[in-house]
Amino acid sequence: MKFPGVGAERVARAILAAGPATAVELAERLGSSPTVVRRHLDSLVDEELVVAGERRPYGPNPARGRGRPARVFALTDKGRNVFDAAYDDVAVGALRYLRVHGGDTAVRGFAQQRAAEMVSRYAPAVVSQHGPVTRLAALAGVLTADGYAATAGEAEAGPQLCQHHCPVSHVAAEFPEICEAETQAFEDLLGTHVLRLATIGRGDGICTTLVPSLMNRRTPA
């Protein structure tokens, strides 16, 4: 499966990198016109690579003005598949074999080992930061470098980490132990409790992790 043209792929990559957005927001990111972007979005929607809605799956929604609300465009699972690595089937097969011959304990052990390696790899960039706020931003940075297209910011629910892409989403869909261990890794790196609100692996639009301890540190309006 491929994108319907180079322009459509650029639009899809912009959604992948920064999450669901309106046509105007995408045009600003790409230095293009909303008309051109809407044409590419129409082709992506026709191919079921992108879906349009009135609200973002998570995070702040566009400001309401007069008239109809602006449509927000997000990648579908089919759209993410185009970006996903081809080793998914091999990884799923290996974990199925591990579960059959080693049981759930073996799968959890693998997931925990993967998470421990993540902590070891990210710690120099994240743990050296002072406080959970700067650590959260640093964590988003290293996750993005690893292909997770992560952002850190405020939403109605509170400060949160959003991963707009998951290179292992198809594996995590069958083996949620991957997400559970990853959540623990985030707690270890941030030095505070986190709450996983949504994951791409279970069909949500974005992997969303709330950091409750930061809710009381918001700047008053």
C-alpha positions as CSV (number, residue, x, y, z in Angstrom):
1,M,0.0,0.0,0.0
2,K,1.3,3.5,-0.9
3,F,0.1,7.0,-0.5
4,P,-1.8,8.6,-3.5
5,G,1.0,10.9,-4.5
6,V,4.0,12.7,-3.0
7,G,1.9,15.6,-1.8
8,A,-0.5,13.3,0.0
9,E,2.4,11.6,1.6
10,R,3.8,14.9,2.9
11,V,0.4,15.7,4.4
12,A,0.2,12.2,6.0
13,R,3.7,12.6,7.4
14,A,2.8,16.0,8.9
15,I,-0.2,14.3,10.7
16,L,2.1,11.5,11.9
17,A,4.7,14.0,13.2
18,A,2.5,16.3,15.2
19,G,-0.8,14.5,15.5
20,P,-4.4,15.2,14.3
21,A,-4.9,18.7,12.8
22,T,-7.1,20.8,10.7
23,A,-6.4,21.6,7.0
24,V,-5.4,25.2,8.0
25,E,-2.9,23.9,10.6
26,L,-1.4,21.4,8.2
27,A,-1.1,24.1,5.5
28,E,0.9,26.2,8.0
29,R,3.2,23.3,8.9
30,L,3.9,22.5,5.3
31,G,4.1,26.1,4.0
32,S,1.3,25.3,1.6
33,S,-2.3,26.6,1.0
34,P,-5.3,25.1,2.7
35,T,-6.9,24.5,-0.7
36,V,-4.0,22.3,-1.8
37,V,-3.9,20.5,1.5
38,R,-7.6,19.8,1.5
39,R,-7.2,18.2,-2.0
40,H,-4.6,15.9,-0.6
41,L,-6.7,15.2,2.5
42,D,-9.7,14.3,0.3
43,S,-7.6,11.7,-1.6
44,L,-6.3,10.3,1.8
45,V,-9.8,10.1,3.1
46,D,-11.0,8.3,-0.1
47,E,-8.2,5.7,0.4
48,E,-9.2,5.4,4.1
49,L,-5.7,6.4,5.2
50,V,-7.0,9.4,7.0
51,V,-10.3,10.0,8.8
52,A,-12.0,13.4,9.4
53,G,-13.8,14.3,12.6
54,E,-14.9,17.3,14.7
55,R,-12.8,16.6,17.7
56,R,-9.2,15.5,18.2
57,P,-8.9,12.0,19.8
58,Y,-7.0,13.5,22.7
59,G,-5.5,16.9,23.4
60,P,-6.9,20.4,22.9
61,N,-9.5,20.9,20.2
62,P,-9.7,23.8,17.7
63,A,-11.2,27.0,18.9
64,R,-14.9,27.2,18.0
65,G,-15.9,30.1,15.8
66,R,-19.0,30.9,13.9
67,G,-20.3,28.4,11.4
68,R,-19.4,24.7,11.2
69,P,-16.5,23.6,13.3
70,A,-13.2,22.9,11.4
71,R,-12.7,19.2,10.6
72,V,-9.8,17.5,12.4
73,F,-7.9,14.9,10.3
74,A,-6.2,11.9,11.9
75,L,-4.3,8.9,10.5
76,T,-6.3,5.6,10.5
77,D,-4.8,2.3,11.4
78,K,-4.5,1.6,7.7
79,G,-2.6,4.9,7.3
80,R,-0.2,4.0,10.0
81,N,0.4,0.7,8.4
82,V,2.1,2.4,5.5
83,F,4.7,3.8,7.9
84,D,5.1,0.6,10.0
85,A,8.1,-1.6,9.7
86,A,7.8,-4.9,7.9
87,Y,9.1,-6.8,10.8
88,D,5.8,-6.7,12.7
89,D,4.7,-10.2,11.5
90,V,8.1,-11.6,12.6
91,A,7.9,-10.0,16.0
92,V,4.3,-11.2,16.6
93,G,5.3,-14.7,15.5
94,A,8.2,-14.7,17.9
95,L,6.1,-13.6,20.9
96,R,3.4,-16.2,20.1
97,Y,6.1,-18.8,20.1
98,L,7.4,-17.4,23.4
99,R,3.9,-17.5,25.0
100,V,3.3,-21.1,23.8
101,H,6.6,-22.4,25.1
102,G,7.2,-20.1,28.1
103,G,3.8,-18.8,29.1
104,D,2.6,-15.3,30.0
105,T,5.5,-15.0,32.4
106,A,8.0,-15.3,29.5
107,V,6.1,-12.6,27.5
108,R,6.1,-10.2,30.5
109,G,9.8,-10.9,31.0
110,F,10.5,-9.9,27.4
111,A,8.4,-6.8,27.7
112,Q,10.1,-5.8,31.0
113,Q,13.5,-6.4,29.4
114,R,12.6,-4.2,26.5
115,A,11.4,-1.5,28.9
116,A,14.6,-1.7,30.9
117,E,16.6,-1.2,27.8
118,M,14.5,1.8,27.0
119,V,15.2,3.3,30.4
120,S,18.9,2.7,30.0
121,R,19.0,4.3,26.6
122,Y,16.8,7.3,27.4
123,A,18.1,8.0,31.0
124,P,21.1,10.2,30.0
125,A,18.9,12.6,28.2
126,V,15.9,12.5,30.5
127,V,17.0,11.9,34.1
128,S,19.6,14.7,33.9
129,Q,16.8,17.2,33.6
130,H,15.6,19.0,36.7
131,G,12.0,18.1,37.6
132,P,9.2,16.2,35.8
133,V,8.2,19.1,33.5
134,T,11.5,19.3,31.8
135,R,11.9,15.6,31.9
136,L,8.6,15.2,30.2
137,A,9.8,17.4,27.3
138,A,13.1,15.5,27.1
139,L,11.2,12.2,27.0
140,A,9.1,13.4,24.1
141,G,12.3,14.3,22.3
142,V,14.0,11.0,22.6
143,L,10.8,9.1,21.8
144,T,10.5,11.2,18.6
145,A,14.0,10.3,17.7
146,D,13.0,6.6,18.0
147,G,10.1,7.0,15.7
148,Y,7.2,7.6,18.1
149,A,6.4,11.2,16.9
150,A,5.9,12.3,20.6
151,T,4.8,15.6,22.0
152,A,4.5,16.9,25.5
153,G,1.9,19.5,26.4
154,E,-1.3,20.6,28.2
155,A,-4.8,19.3,27.5
156,E,-8.1,19.4,29.4
157,A,-7.2,16.3,31.4
158,G,-3.8,17.8,32.4
159,P,-0.2,17.7,31.3
160,Q,0.4,14.7,29.1
161,L,2.7,12.8,26.7
162,C,1.2,12.0,23.3
163,Q,2.8,9.4,21.0
164,H,1.2,10.0,17.5
165,H,2.9,6.9,16.1
166,C,3.9,3.6,17.5
167,P,6.4,1.4,15.6
168,V,5.2,-1.6,17.6
169,S,1.5,-1.0,17.6
170,H,0.6,-4.2,15.8
171,V,2.7,-6.2,18.3
172,A,1.2,-4.3,21.3
173,A,-2.3,-5.0,20.0
174,E,-1.9,-8.7,20.7
175,F,0.6,-8.3,23.5
176,P,-0.5,-5.4,25.8
177,E,2.3,-6.4,28.1
178,I,4.5,-4.2,25.9
179,C,2.4,-1.1,26.7
180,E,2.3,-2.0,30.4
181,A,6.0,-2.3,30.7
182,E,6.5,0.9,28.7
183,T,4.3,2.8,31.1
184,Q,6.5,1.6,34.0
185,A,9.5,2.8,32.1
186,F,8.0,6.3,31.8
187,E,7.4,6.4,35.5
188,D,11.1,5.4,36.1
189,L,12.3,8.1,33.7
190,L,10.1,10.9,35.0
191,G,10.4,9.9,38.6
192,T,6.6,10.2,39.2
193,H,3.4,8.3,38.7
194,V,1.8,8.3,35.2
195,L,-1.6,7.2,34.0
196,R,-2.0,5.6,30.5
197,L,-5.2,7.0,29.1
198,A,-5.1,5.5,25.6
199,T,-2.9,3.4,23.3
200,I,-2.7,2.9,19.6
201,G,-2.3,-0.8,20.2
202,R,-5.8,-1.1,21.5
203,G,-7.3,1.0,18.8
204,D,-7.1,4.6,20.1
205,G,-5.9,7.4,17.9
206,I,-2.9,8.4,20.0
207,C,-0.9,6.8,22.9
208,T,-1.7,9.3,25.6
209,T,-0.1,9.3,29.1
210,L,-1.2,11.7,31.8
211,V,1.2,12.9,34.5
212,P,-1.1,13.7,37.4
213,S,1.6,15.2,39.6
214,L,2.0,18.1,37.2
215,M,-1.7,19.1,37.4
216,N,-1.0,21.3,40.4
217,R,1.9,23.1,38.7
218,R,-0.2,24.7,36.0
219,T,0.2,28.4,35.6
220,P,-3.1,30.1,36.6
221,A,-5.0,31.7,33.7
